[in-house]
Amino acid sequence: MARSYLFIPGNHPAMIQNADVFGADALIFDLEDAVAAHEKDAARLLLAGFLAKARPQGVRVYVRINGLDTPLACKDLEAVVGDAVDGIVLPKAGMSELMELSTILHNLEAQKGLAKKIAILPIVETAKSLVEVEEIAKLSRLDGILLGAEDLSADMEFERTKAGTEIEYPRARIAFACKAARIEAIDTPFTDTNDPDGLREDCLHSQSLGMNAKAAIHPNQIETIHAVFSPSPKRIEWALRIRAAARKAGEQNLGVFSLDGKMVDKPIIDRAEKILRAAERFGLLPEERA
């Protein structure tokens, strides 16, 4: 469970070294778009060396590799797959590419004697992968699905806007697929790093469509993303009252009960428990209730 996924350029030593102090829930070290073609080999060596010595603490660690249609992908995977990496982010991910990556990871895990299974975080950024998204979400290894709106816009030949109305359908479709598969629905980055108000509106809109996390391209976006995608104190207090009332109702063998004049049944109790699990994960429960 995460609220924020911060992209860290794979060719930026200072950001790599300090990645775990930015406050993100998850990090995506980027060997693809953030790295110029002539720096790919150097970035791979830099990142592999760092991960071999000092895994960032308290966060999930992902690496975005270059596309499987390039000779760089296998080099990236051989260099970075190891105990320090939780998952691989695959650009332009369709069903065939994800199945191929899963096989490669299986073989690398065996070769390197890894005790854990490396997760996959696909980026849906083509029309083809969007129409496959329900099947993609069912694949094993997936932690979630990330919307890549910039490349999707290019593929669809529509213009990206701050309002984001052009990506409502992709956001909602990905969110439904992820919710059905019980994995993370991760929204596309907001590209204007100097517009916190615009970022907040974008987060609120994507959340209203079912997204439960957002990618970031600058550390200054993390606070706003967390503020939106964290349960509010009001919602946490509501969920705690639902939990207490549900326990009391259970002692009385009541499946349905009333709280504040409103009927409460299993779906509402389940919603309250989801809120409380998130609050606990992010350290937001009141101390006396934690």
C-alpha positions, 0 to 999 in steps of 0.5 A: 500500500502506497500513496506516492511513487517518486521517480528518481533519475538513474543518472543523478548521483545526489538524488539517488544517494538521498532518495530515502529522505524525500518522504515518498512511500515508493521510489522508482529509479529511472533508467528509461526516459530520464536518461539520455541515450549516451548516458544509459550504460553509465546510469545503469552502472551507477544505480547497480553499484548504489543498490549493491551497497545501500538499499534505501530504507523504509520504502519500496524500491522499483527500477524502470527499465528500458523497453523490452523492444530494445537491447538495453532491457536485458542489460538493465535487468541483469544489473539491477535485479537483486535483493535490494529491488522490490519490483521492475517498472515496465514501460509500454507494457502489454500482455505479451511484454509482461509475460516475457518479463515474468519469464526473464525475472523467473530465470534471473531469480533462479540464477541469482538465488533470490529468496523473494519474487520480484514484482512488476509495475506495468505502465499503461501508456498505449491504446493497445495496453489500455484495451488489455488492462483487465487481463493485465491486472490479473497477471501474477507478480503485479503490485499495481498499474501505473497510467502513463498519460503523456505517451498515451496521449501521443499514441491517441493523438490528443492533447494533454491538458491540466484539466485532464478531461482527456484521460478520465476514461483511462484513469477510470478503466485502470482504477476499475481493473486494479480494484477488481484485482486488488492491486494499486491504481497509480495515477500519472505524474502531474508535470508542472512541478511549480503548481501545487494547487494544480497538483492538488486538483489533479490528485482530487480528480484522479482519486474521485475516479478510483485512483489510490496513489500517484506518481511524482517527478519532484520531491516537492510534490510528495506532501500534496500527494500524501495529503490527498491520498491519505485518510483524513482525520475526520474519516479516521474518526468515523471509521473508528466509531464504525469499528467500535459500534460493529464490535458492540453489534457483534456481541449482540449478534446483530448483522445490521445496526444504526449509527447516527441515524444511518444503517450500517451493514457489511459494505460500510464496515469493510470500508471503515476497515480499509480506511483504518488499515491505510491509516495504520500503514501511514502512521495516522492512527491516534496513539491511543487507538494504534 
